[in-house]
C-alpha cells in the first residue's frame, strides 16, 4: 500500500486548484473522448458539477459564462465542444498587460502630490488678474501646508516660492512678492486639529472603594 501512495509533487499540475483534482481528471477524460456528442454530454455534466461547487456565485451575472471559460482553461484549450459562449483565446489570456506609466511627475517633491501640478497647470492658463493671483497664493499656501506635514515645523516663504517657480517652469514667479503666506503655527494647529487624536479629561471625583 505504501508503494501505491501518490504525493502532490508527483501529480499533474492543477490549473485551477479550487475545483480539486477530481474535476481536473473529469475534464481530462472529456478531452480524450473521440465522439463529439459524447464530449458535449460529459462537458455539460462537468459544468453542472462545477456550478454545484460554487453555489454562492449562482446569482452573479454571467456565472455560466465563467464556468465554460474555466472549463476550457482547465483543459489547456484542448477540449473541442459546442459551447453556448465564445471560446476564450489562449493567446489573449497569456498576453501581458501594458506597463503603467509612473504617475509622479516630480519625484523630487513627492510630498506635494500630483494634484499640485494639476493646479499649477490650470493657474498658468488663466488670464492675469485678481482671480489668478488668488489661485497662485492658494497653491502656495497649500504647498506650505504639505511641506510642514512631511518635513520641518517651520519653513520660509521664499523656499515655497522657489519651488513653485521650479514646478511651474518659471511661469509663476512670486519670489519678489511682498505678501506673506499663512503662518506656520496656524497650519500646524490645523494639522493637529484633524490628526484624529482624542483627548480625555481626567475625572478627579473621589470614587468609593468597596
C-alpha positions as a printed Julia matrix, in Angstrom:
210×3 Matrix{Float64}:
   0.0    0.0     0.0
   2.83   2.39    0.79
   4.31   1.87   -2.67
   0.99   2.98   -4.28
   0.82   6.29   -2.38
   0.92   9.43   -4.52
   2.31  12.81   -3.5
   1.01  16.08   -4.87
   4.51  16.98   -6.02
   4.43  14.0    -8.4
   0.87  14.53   -9.61
  -0.37  16.6   -12.51
  -0.32  20.36  -12.03
  -3.77  21.78  -11.23
  -4.57  24.76  -13.45
  -7.41  25.97  -11.19
  -6.83  24.32   -7.79
 -10.15  25.47   -6.29
 -12.01  22.72   -8.17
  -9.74  19.96   -6.96
  -8.11  17.03   -8.7
 -11.26  15.03   -9.44
 -12.74  17.78  -11.63
  -9.43  18.07  -13.44
  -9.45  14.31  -14.11
 -13.02  14.53  -15.44
 -12.0   17.29  -17.83
  -9.01  15.26  -18.97
 -11.35  12.35  -19.6
 -13.75  14.54  -21.59
 -10.87  15.78  -23.71
  -9.87  12.2   -24.56
 -13.37  11.21  -25.79
 -13.4   10.82  -29.58
 -17.14  11.16  -30.15
 -18.13  14.84  -30.13
 -21.71  14.25  -29.0
 -20.41  12.31  -26.03
 -17.9   15.09  -25.27
 -20.7   17.64  -25.27
 -22.76  15.48  -22.92
 -19.88  14.92  -20.5
 -18.85  18.59  -20.63
 -22.34  19.74  -19.62
 -22.27  17.3   -16.72
 -18.9   18.72  -15.62
 -20.3   22.26  -15.83
 -23.15  21.17  -13.55
 -20.67  19.75  -11.03
 -18.56  22.92  -11.13
 -21.67  25.04  -10.55
 -22.68  22.95   -7.53
 -19.23  23.52   -6.04
 -19.8   27.3    -6.05
 -23.47  27.87   -5.16
 -22.71  31.32   -3.74
 -21.92  32.58   -7.27
 -25.13  31.44   -8.95
 -26.71  34.88   -8.64
 -23.69  36.54  -10.24
 -24.24  37.72  -13.8
 -22.56  35.58  -16.5
 -21.94  32.8   -13.99
 -22.4   30.12  -16.66
 -20.09  32.01  -19.0
 -17.41  31.98  -16.32
 -17.8   28.22  -15.8
 -17.4   27.48  -19.51
 -14.32  29.69  -19.7
 -12.8   27.86  -16.74
 -13.64  24.52  -18.38
 -11.63  25.42  -21.48
  -8.79  26.85  -19.4
  -8.53  23.68  -17.3
  -8.42  21.59  -20.49
  -5.5   23.73  -21.68
  -7.82  24.83  -24.54
  -7.74  21.3   -26.0
 -11.4   20.49  -25.36
 -13.47  20.63  -28.56
 -17.12  21.01  -27.6
 -20.08  23.18  -28.57
 -20.16  25.97  -26.02
 -23.08  28.4   -25.68
 -20.46  31.13  -25.37
 -17.45  32.18  -27.39
 -14.41  30.08  -26.65
 -11.69  32.08  -24.85
  -8.37  32.63  -26.57
  -5.21  31.21  -25.03
  -3.12  33.98  -26.57
  -5.38  36.66  -25.08
  -5.29  35.02  -21.66
  -1.49  34.79  -21.66
  -1.0   38.29  -23.06
   0.89  40.51  -20.65
  -0.68  43.89  -19.82
   0.99  47.06  -20.96
   3.22  48.65  -18.3
   1.65  51.51  -16.37
   3.31  54.87  -16.52
   4.63  56.21  -13.24
   2.15  58.87  -12.07
   4.64  61.02  -10.2
   5.86  63.79  -12.49
   8.13  65.48   -9.97
   9.58  62.83   -7.63
  11.91  65.49   -6.18
   8.98  66.99   -4.26
   6.79  63.97   -3.61
   5.23  65.47   -0.5
   3.28  67.9    -2.7
   1.47  65.15   -4.6
   0.25  65.19   -8.19
  -2.72  67.48   -7.58
  -0.38  70.43   -7.05
   0.97  70.03  -10.57
  -2.58  69.94  -11.94
  -3.46  73.12  -10.05
  -0.33  74.84  -11.33
  -1.14  73.88  -14.94
  -4.63  75.33  -14.53
  -3.32  78.55  -12.97
  -0.93  79.07  -15.88
  -3.81  79.06  -18.36
  -5.75  81.8   -16.53
  -5.54  85.41  -17.56
  -3.69  87.82  -15.29
  -5.9   89.38  -12.66
  -7.19  89.05   -9.11
  -8.58  85.56   -9.67
  -5.25  84.24  -10.92
  -3.37  85.94   -8.08
  -5.73  84.41   -5.54
  -5.27  80.96   -7.09
  -1.49  81.27   -7.1
  -1.36  82.19   -3.42
  -3.84  79.4    -2.62
  -1.5   76.94   -4.32
   1.48  78.39   -2.44
  -0.31  78.09    0.92
  -1.28  74.51    0.15
   2.32  73.73   -0.77
   3.45  75.2     2.53
   0.95  73.05    4.4
   2.16  69.91    2.59
   5.75  70.88    3.3
   5.03  71.17    7.02
   3.2   67.84    7.08
   6.22  65.91    5.88
   9.27  68.0     6.7
  10.01  70.62    9.32
   7.95  72.59   11.79
   8.81  75.87   10.09
   9.63  76.91    6.55
  10.43  80.26    4.96
   8.05  81.52    2.31
  10.94  82.05   -0.12
  11.5   78.26   -0.14
   7.9   77.7    -1.21
   8.1   80.46   -3.82
  11.3   78.99   -5.28
   9.82  75.51   -5.56
   6.61  76.91   -7.06
   8.74  78.74   -9.63
  10.52  75.48  -10.43
   7.35  73.36  -10.69
   5.69  75.93  -12.96
   8.81  76.07  -15.18
   9.21  79.76  -14.42
   5.64  80.72  -15.36
   4.57  81.53  -11.79
   7.01  83.81  -10.02
   6.16  85.01   -6.5
   9.76  85.28   -5.34
   9.66  89.08   -5.18
   6.19  89.21   -3.66
   5.68  91.26   -0.52
   2.6   89.3     0.51
   3.22  86.64    3.11
   1.76  83.16    3.24
  -0.17  81.79    6.21
   1.81  81.5     9.41
   3.32  78.08   10.07
   1.79  77.92   13.55
  -1.72  78.24   12.07
  -1.09  75.47    9.57
   0.39  73.24   12.26
  -2.57  73.94   14.52
  -4.95  72.83   11.77
  -2.9   69.69   11.3
  -3.15  68.82   14.98
  -6.85  69.62   14.93
  -7.55  66.95   12.3
  -4.89  64.48   13.37
  -7.56  62.16   14.8
  -6.14  62.07   18.31
  -8.67  62.22   21.13
  -8.02  63.75   24.49
  -9.88  62.7    27.59
 -10.37  64.8    30.68
  -9.41  63.19   33.91
 -12.18  62.7    36.39
 -10.92  63.93   39.75
 -14.01  62.96   41.65
 -13.34  60.62   44.51
 -14.52  57.11   43.94
 -15.88  54.83   46.59
 -13.84  51.77   47.25
 -15.51  48.59   48.37
